[in-house]
Amino acid sequence: MNRQHRWIVTAALCAALATTAVQARQDAAKPAPIRVQARVDVVLARYQGDKKTSSLPSTLFVTTNGSGTNIRLGVDVPVGTTTSTREPAANRAGESTTRPSYRNIGTNVDCGVSGGAGGTFDVFVSMDDSSIFTTDSDPRSAAKASDSSSFRTFTARNTIPMKDGQTTVFASVTDKVTGEVVKMEVTFTITK
């Protein structure tokens, strides 16, 4: 019985060592995630025909295979008022309160980069852009139109494999109201 017990313990120990050795070989065969600093340039451009009518550049610095980065830039614009009325009670008169309502106008950009095997990285970019809509060609007129109720928005999310120094169009769409073509271009650069 004692000899049989030693044989079972020895077999179990050998099996455990073999499993550990196989796992160590598999872990050694996997390439370690590449962590480098990178710059991601995002440009939201509007075109009327072949003419560029506006360009909104953003630059984000990100560590590959990290948590990512984001930018938030905007302003709260008054878009009207809200009135609430409290009913009168036995010991007080009714009250009306008027407060302004706001909408955030601006640009939000999120970015993350992963991979890197063979020099190709998966670049994720998410952009939300909103502005007060005006048909005036002077962009400063939008700032004066705080009572305007027309807003335009652009939202895009995409992940594209890219190499160092590459520029690509992440999204392109035609605005149904103005006929403008809106393009989001991304350039990925590893910083040395």
MARMIVO-371374 format. One record per residue (C-alpha): residue number from 0; residue in one letter; x, y, z. Coordinates in steps of 0.02 Angstrom, whole numbers. Layout:
{k = NUM&r = A&X = X&Y = Y&Z = Z}
...
This chain:
{k = 0&r = M&X = 0&Y = 0&Z = 0}
{k = 1&r = N&X = 140&Y = 119&Z = 43}
{k = 2&r = R&X = 229&Y = 84&Z = -123}
{k = 3&r = Q&X = 67&Y = 113&Z = -220}
{k = 4&r = H&X = 38&Y = 276&Z = -128}
{k = 5&r = R&X = 214&Y = 338&Z = -174}
{k = 6&r = W&X = 184&Y = 291&Z = -355}
{k = 7&r = I&X = 21&Y = 394&Z = -362}
{k = 8&r = V&X = 104&Y = 545&Z = -279}
{k = 9&r = T&X = 253&Y = 532&Z = -399}
{k = 10&r = A&X = 138&Y = 521&Z = -552}
{k = 11&r = A&X = 36&Y = 670&Z = -494}
{k = 12&r = L&X = 194&Y = 772&Z = -463}
{k = 13&r = C&X = 263&Y = 729&Z = -636}
{k = 14&r = A&X = 98&Y = 779&Z = -718}
{k = 15&r = A&X = 97&Y = 945&Z = -624}
{k = 16&r = L&X = 278&Y = 982&Z = -676}
{k = 17&r = A&X = 240&Y = 939&Z = -857}
{k = 18&r = T&X = 88&Y = 1054&Z = -858}
{k = 19&r = T&X = 191&Y = 1195&Z = -782}
{k = 20&r = A&X = 329&Y = 1171&Z = -912}
{k = 21&r = V&X = 204&Y = 1174&Z = -1056}
{k = 22&r = Q&X = 122&Y = 1333&Z = -987}
{k = 23&r = A&X = 293&Y = 1416&Z = -968}
{k = 24&r = R&X = 336&Y = 1375&Z = -1150}
{k = 25&r = Q&X = 168&Y = 1445&Z = -1209}
{k = 26&r = D&X = 193&Y = 1605&Z = -1107}
{k = 27&r = A&X = 369&Y = 1626&Z = -1177}
{k = 28&r = A&X = 303&Y = 1604&Z = -1355}
{k = 29&r = K&X = 176&Y = 1746&Z = -1334}
{k = 30&r = P&X = 249&Y = 1915&Z = -1380}
{k = 31&r = A&X = 242&Y = 2041&Z = -1239}
{k = 32&r = P&X = 124&Y = 2187&Z = -1273}
{k = 33&r = I&X = 219&Y = 2331&Z = -1351}
{k = 34&r = R&X = 208&Y = 2490&Z = -1247}
{k = 35&r = V&X = 263&Y = 2647&Z = -1336}
{k = 36&r = Q&X = 212&Y = 2829&Z = -1332}
{k = 37&r = A&X = 112&Y = 2886&Z = -1483}
{k = 38&r = R&X = 31&Y = 3045&Z = -1549}
{k = 39&r = V&X = -139&Y = 3034&Z = -1630}
{k = 40&r = D&X = -192&Y = 3186&Z = -1733}
{k = 41&r = V&X = -378&Y = 3196&Z = -1770}
{k = 42&r = V&X = -444&Y = 3325&Z = -1894}
{k = 43&r = L&X = -629&Y = 3357&Z = -1922}
{k = 44&r = A&X = -641&Y = 3450&Z = -2086}
{k = 45&r = R&X = -790&Y = 3515&Z = -2186}
{k = 46&r = Y&X = -787&Y = 3535&Z = -2375}
{k = 47&r = Q&X = -904&Y = 3625&Z = -2493}
{k = 48&r = G&X = -859&Y = 3540&Z = -2657}
{k = 49&r = D&X = -668&Y = 3542&Z = -2664}
{k = 50&r = K&X = -652&Y = 3693&Z = -2550}
{k = 51&r = K&X = -611&Y = 3662&Z = -2366}
{k = 52&r = T&X = -730&Y = 3772&Z = -2265}
{k = 53&r = S&X = -671&Y = 3727&Z = -2090}
{k = 54&r = S&X = -543&Y = 3622&Z = -1999}
{k = 55&r = L&X = -546&Y = 3570&Z = -1816}
{k = 56&r = P&X = -381&Y = 3485&Z = -1765}
{k = 57&r = S&X = -353&Y = 3389&Z = -1603}
{k = 58&r = T&X = -195&Y = 3303&Z = -1542}
{k = 59&r = L&X = -193&Y = 3166&Z = -1412}
{k = 60&r = F&X = -41&Y = 3081&Z = -1335}
{k = 61&r = V&X = -69&Y = 2901&Z = -1284}
{k = 62&r = T&X = 29&Y = 2752&Z = -1221}
{k = 63&r = T&X = -7&Y = 2599&Z = -1326}
{k = 64&r = N&X = -89&Y = 2453&Z = -1236}
{k = 65&r = G&X = -134&Y = 2573&Z = -1095}
{k = 66&r = S&X = -296&Y = 2648&Z = -1034}
{k = 67&r = G&X = -316&Y = 2777&Z = -1173}
{k = 68&r = T&X = -345&Y = 2963&Z = -1164}
{k = 69&r = N&X = -481&Y = 3090&Z = -1197}
{k = 70&r = I&X = -515&Y = 3274&Z = -1227}
{k = 71&r = R&X = -671&Y = 3371&Z = -1175}
{k = 72&r = L&X = -692&Y = 3550&Z = -1236}
{k = 73&r = G&X = -855&Y = 3644&Z = -1237}
{k = 74&r = V&X = -965&Y = 3782&Z = -1173}
{k = 75&r = D&X = -1140&Y = 3778&Z = -1099}
{k = 76&r = V&X = -1253&Y = 3884&Z = -1210}
{k = 77&r = P&X = -1421&Y = 3951&Z = -1148}
{k = 78&r = V&X = -1559&Y = 3880&Z = -1259}
{k = 79&r = G&X = -1716&Y = 3945&Z = -1174}
{k = 80&r = T&X = -1798&Y = 3946&Z = -1005}
{k = 81&r = T&X = -1897&Y = 3826&Z = -897}
{k = 82&r = T&X = -2034&Y = 3890&Z = -784}
{k = 83&r = S&X = -2100&Y = 3791&Z = -637}
{k = 84&r = T&X = -2247&Y = 3842&Z = -529}
{k = 85&r = R&X = -2278&Y = 3789&Z = -351}
{k = 86&r = E&X = -2461&Y = 3777&Z = -301}
{k = 87&r = P&X = -2519&Y = 3891&Z = -162}
{k = 88&r = A&X = -2536&Y = 3814&Z = 9}
{k = 89&r = A&X = -2640&Y = 3868&Z = 158}
{k = 90&r = N&X = -2499&Y = 3973&Z = 233}
{k = 91&r = R&X = -2411&Y = 4037&Z = 73}
{k = 92&r = A&X = -2446&Y = 4103&Z = -101}
{k = 93&r = G&X = -2404&Y = 4009&Z = -261}
{k = 94&r = E&X = -2233&Y = 4041&Z = -338}
{k = 95&r = S&X = -2163&Y = 4035&Z = -513}
{k = 96&r = T&X = -1979&Y = 4007&Z = -542}
{k = 97&r = T&X = -1896&Y = 4034&Z = -711}
{k = 98&r = R&X = -1725&Y = 3958&Z = -745}
{k = 99&r = P&X = -1618&Y = 3957&Z = -902}
{k = 100&r = S&X = -1592&Y = 3791&Z = -992}
{k = 101&r = Y&X = -1421&Y = 3750&Z = -1062}
{k = 102&r = R&X = -1348&Y = 3635&Z = -1193}
{k = 103&r = N&X = -1164&Y = 3589&Z = -1201}
{k = 104&r = I&X = -1084&Y = 3634&Z = -1368}
{k = 105&r = G&X = -909&Y = 3572&Z = -1406}
{k = 106&r = T&X = -796&Y = 3427&Z = -1449}
{k = 107&r = N&X = -762&Y = 3263&Z = -1358}
{k = 108&r = V&X = -624&Y = 3148&Z = -1421}
{k = 109&r = D&X = -577&Y = 2977&Z = -1348}
{k = 110&r = C&X = -428&Y = 2877&Z = -1409}
{k = 111&r = G&X = -345&Y = 2711&Z = -1371}
{k = 112&r = V&X = -208&Y = 2612&Z = -1458}
{k = 113&r = S&X = -175&Y = 2426&Z = -1439}
{k = 114&r = G&X = -76&Y = 2290&Z = -1525}
{k = 115&r = G&X = 86&Y = 2327&Z = -1612}
{k = 116&r = A&X = 136&Y = 2155&Z = -1673}
{k = 117&r = G&X = 224&Y = 2172&Z = -1840}
{k = 118&r = G&X = 219&Y = 2363&Z = -1826}
{k = 119&r = T&X = 29&Y = 2373&Z = -1846}
{k = 120&r = F&X = -74&Y = 2453&Z = -1707}
{k = 121&r = D&X = -263&Y = 2454&Z = -1683}
{k = 122&r = V&X = -307&Y = 2638&Z = -1666}
{k = 123&r = F&X = -478&Y = 2677&Z = -1587}
{k = 124&r = V&X = -548&Y = 2853&Z = -1603}
{k = 125&r = S&X = -718&Y = 2915&Z = -1547}
{k = 126&r = M&X = -772&Y = 3094&Z = -1584}
{k = 127&r = D&X = -929&Y = 3190&Z = -1537}
{k = 128&r = D&X = -938&Y = 3367&Z = -1604}
{k = 129&r = S&X = -1083&Y = 3488&Z = -1589}
{k = 130&r = S&X = -1107&Y = 3670&Z = -1637}
{k = 131&r = I&X = -1243&Y = 3799&Z = -1658}
{k = 132&r = F&X = -1305&Y = 3789&Z = -1837}
{k = 133&r = T&X = -1301&Y = 3949&Z = -1938}
{k = 134&r = T&X = -1307&Y = 3979&Z = -2124}
{k = 135&r = D&X = -1194&Y = 4131&Z = -2104}
{k = 136&r = S&X = -1018&Y = 4097&Z = -2167}
{k = 137&r = D&X = -941&Y = 4192&Z = -2020}
{k = 138&r = P&X = -917&Y = 4064&Z = -1877}
{k = 139&r = R&X = -921&Y = 4206&Z = -1749}
{k = 140&r = S&X = -1105&Y = 4234&Z = -1788}
{k = 141&r = A&X = -1145&Y = 4067&Z = -1704}
{k = 142&r = A&X = -1083&Y = 4138&Z = -1539}
{k = 143&r = K&X = -1213&Y = 4277&Z = -1553}
{k = 144&r = A&X = -1354&Y = 4155&Z = -1590}
{k = 145&r = S&X = -1376&Y = 4095&Z = -1412}
{k = 146&r = D&X = -1565&Y = 4096&Z = -1432}
{k = 147&r = S&X = -1549&Y = 3981&Z = -1584}
{k = 148&r = S&X = -1628&Y = 3811&Z = -1572}
{k = 149&r = S&X = -1536&Y = 3732&Z = -1719}
{k = 150&r = F&X = -1383&Y = 3627&Z = -1682}
{k = 151&r = R&X = -1275&Y = 3516&Z = -1790}
{k = 152&r = T&X = -1187&Y = 3362&Z = -1726}
{k = 153&r = F&X = -1058&Y = 3241&Z = -1789}
{k = 154&r = T&X = -1023&Y = 3074&Z = -1703}
{k = 155&r = A&X = -902&Y = 2939&Z = -1762}
{k = 156&r = R&X = -821&Y = 2788&Z = -1680}
{k = 157&r = N&X = -701&Y = 2671&Z = -1768}
{k = 158&r = T&X = -549&Y = 2559&Z = -1744}
{k = 159&r = I&X = -429&Y = 2544&Z = -1890}
{k = 160&r = P&X = -261&Y = 2455&Z = -1902}
{k = 161&r = M&X = -125&Y = 2585&Z = -1934}
{k = 162&r = K&X = 64&Y = 2593&Z = -1948}
{k = 163&r = D&X = 181&Y = 2730&Z = -1888}
{k = 164&r = G&X = 162&Y = 2889&Z = -1991}
{k = 165&r = Q&X = 1&Y = 2833&Z = -2077}
{k = 166&r = T&X = -145&Y = 2951&Z = -2111}
{k = 167&r = T&X = -318&Y = 2884&Z = -2152}
{k = 168&r = V&X = -498&Y = 2942&Z = -2164}
{k = 169&r = F&X = -592&Y = 2866&Z = -2017}
{k = 170&r = A&X = -762&Y = 2932&Z = -2071}
{k = 171&r = S&X = -840&Y = 3033&Z = -2211}
{k = 172&r = V&X = -1021&Y = 3091&Z = -2228}
{k = 173&r = T&X = -1122&Y = 3220&Z = -2324}
{k = 174&r = D&X = -1226&Y = 3343&Z = -2220}
{k = 175&r = K&X = -1407&Y = 3330&Z = -2281}
{k = 176&r = V&X = -1445&Y = 3513&Z = -2242}
{k = 177&r = T&X = -1291&Y = 3603&Z = -2309}
{k = 178&r = G&X = -1221&Y = 3479&Z = -2434}
{k = 179&r = E&X = -1051&Y = 3491&Z = -2349}
{k = 180&r = V&X = -942&Y = 3337&Z = -2343}
{k = 181&r = V&X = -879&Y = 3306&Z = -2166}
{k = 182&r = K&X = -720&Y = 3202&Z = -2147}
{k = 183&r = M&X = -629&Y = 3139&Z = -1994}
{k = 184&r = E&X = -446&Y = 3106&Z = -2035}
{k = 185&r = V&X = -326&Y = 3022&Z = -1913}
{k = 186&r = T&X = -136&Y = 3020&Z = -1915}
{k = 187&r = F&X = -42&Y = 2896&Z = -1804}
{k = 188&r = T&X = 138&Y = 2933&Z = -1756}
{k = 189&r = I&X = 251&Y = 2842&Z = -1634}
{k = 190&r = T&X = 347&Y = 2973&Z = -1535}
{k = 191&r = K&X = 531&Y = 2937&Z = -1505}
